Amino acid sequence: MASARSTQTTLAFAAVTTLFFAWGFITSLVDPLVASVKGIFTLTNFQAQASAFAFFFAYFVMSFPAAALVGRLKAVPSIIAALCTMIAGCLIMLAAANVANYWLVLLGLFVLASGITILQVAANPLAAALGNPSGSHFRLVLSQTFNSVGTFLGPLIGAHLFLKGVEVKSGTVVTSEVRAQALAGIDSAYFWICGLIAALAVFFYLSRRVVTEAAPTPAAATSGLFSAFSSKWALFGGLAIFLYVGAEVSIGTQMALFLNDNSVWGQSDAPFGVPLLGYLMGSDGVHGVSLQEAGKAVAFYWGGAMVGRALGSLLLTRVSAWKLLTLFTAVAAAMCVYVFTVGGVTAGFVALLIGLFNSIMFPVIFTLTLERSTASEESTSGLLCTAIVGGAVLPLLVGQLADQHGYAFALIVPALCYGVLCFFAIASGRAKPVRSEDEMTGVSLH
């Protein structure tokens, strides 16, 4: 009996981990999608970045309602509601691809991300709870690892489906055949994602009793939901998350366009000489890096975050969190400065490596803030999740600068963001925590 229950719990945890993979994969598809819609609908960089805005603005709108929903319902009903919302978003994306309407694309991304927001609020504590309490931290880290695998694979598959033959350089024209092919790729991707999500929804519905018994009981009280706005460190941490996510998303969504630029890799074969990078980019035999090849290279930006998260976990056992955050943010700022001041082929490699230093920023900012916030953990977490809206706002600014001064110059915005984050890290090292790390539970990681 105990063995059967253990098997059921393991299967439930595997399903929850699949959710982490799914939302990582779906989120990273936004990067090649931005480059694709720019060519399909003949958009400026600012207009194309509206895709990122629509997706990440959902975090601003839905974070507190999602926390209230999960507080009222148990974890499994909340997850099923989230998956159904994501299915609705996929169906809107399918309609958008079939009628070639950019406004529908934006609506579909917003609805899809709304479901992901609810999913993140519900799934993080569930992953920690499914099994022996002593292994909760291991299970959450393991789930986050699969999330990183999803963010690595998303750009590779998205570039293959969305960007074949698409060009956005000045003077190039996207033919009706290429446009139809790119729209078909978007249709195909979200069709299969819709099927995967539907299968997960059915699984969670059928196994709701077993999973619910293992799930944590949510707190019903929500009276302190907005107490974070009275805490200096909660607000400072919210600003830090806003700037971090804004910088990370701005770089990721512009990366393919940046690498494809003639001043970077557009007229160079150098990347194909790098063993693993060249293999995954898959040269088409034409001199220079096409938009599709550049889109595949974006996987290394997110792959760097995956590797950095593993290395960072080891470093955090020996180095204080604020010190490691200071180092990583300073290096990331310096790399951005190199890109917009030096430029050239080497700037492409430097830009991809920024992902390596992004890796530990979100969880470390999150925990440093929770340790120092005088507000409740739930309220502080809700504010920090809401601050992910930085991924909606800052890409628009970066897109506007790219239109006016070029892709490399636009990285001055992430450079300034990392500079402020470096100040946040140093300040947190001088501030006394009000709660210990052991007192924090159910921390939501990005």
JOHUPE-V984367 format. One line per field, one symbol per residue. burial: I if it has 24 or more other ideal C-beta (glycine too) atoms within 12 Angstrom, else O. A space follows every 10 residues. Layout:
burial: ???
//
This chain:
burial: OOOOOOOIIO OIIIIIIIII IIIIIIIIII IIIIIIIIII IOIOIIIIII IIIIIIIIII IIIIIIIIII IOIIIIIIII IIIIIIIIII IIIIIIIOOO OIOIIIIIII IIIIIIIIII IIIIIIIIII IOOOOIIOII IIIIIIIIII IIIIIIIIII IIIIIIIIIO OOOIOOOIIO IIIIIIIIII OOIIOIIOOI IOIIOOIIOI IIOIIIOIOO OOOIIOOIOO IOIIIIIIII IIIIIIIIII IIIIIIIIII IIIIIIOIOI IIOOOOIOOI IIIOOOOIII IIIIIIIIII IIIIIIIIIO OIIOOIOOOO IIOIIIIIII IIIIIIIIII OOIOIOIIII IIIIIIIIII IIIIIIIIII IIIIIIIIII IIIIIIIIII IIIIIIIIII IIIOOIIIII IIIIIIIIII IIIIIOIIIO OOIOIOOOOI IIIIII
//
